[in-house]
Amino acid sequence: MRLQKGFGLLSVVFLLLLVTPEAAAEGIAPRRADAFAMGGTQYAQLIIERRIIIRVPTLVTRRSGPPPQAEIEWKEKKANRCVPMKAIVGAAITRDDSVDLILSDQRRVRARLNDECRSVDFYSGFYMEPTKDDRLCADRDMIHARNGAMCEIEKFRKLVAEE
């Protein structure tokens, strides 16, 4: 029997429980005599899957406190096709067709959504599933809203504050 990397002790205990005589006596696993009476060895397969989801919160606007500073006007520039997932620390909704991603170095990247999607679905944050290359890419990956909406990212645009 070969155990894949990532299987924990609980998985091993469960596998052993399937083949012990005590498990057979409790009716959890077939008895060894029954297996041989049916013509030989029985094989079973146990697959344990794990799913990792990364949650990205949206920024909350302040309703009280000092008056807000003048709103920043953002200018869109050409951007890379992919963004490292580890760099995404938050999001802001500023337009109907896109979600602004806030990166760990305080840069912003606008993720333009496909035509069927509305950014209002992402006000309570969104989820993304890790990829093999740990990057969120346009024309490949989707973001998932907490309300169940899923949207593909058409392209990224780098945001630069207008002066």
Secondary structure, 3 states (H helix, E strand, C coil): CCCCCCCCHHHHHHHHHHHCHHHHHCCCCCCHHHHHHCCCCCCCCCCCCCCCCEEECECCCCCCCCCCCCCCCEEEEECCCEEEHHHEEEEEEEECCEEEEEECCCCEEEEEECCCCCHHHHCCCEEECCCCCCEEECCCCEEEECCCCEEEEEEEEEEEECC
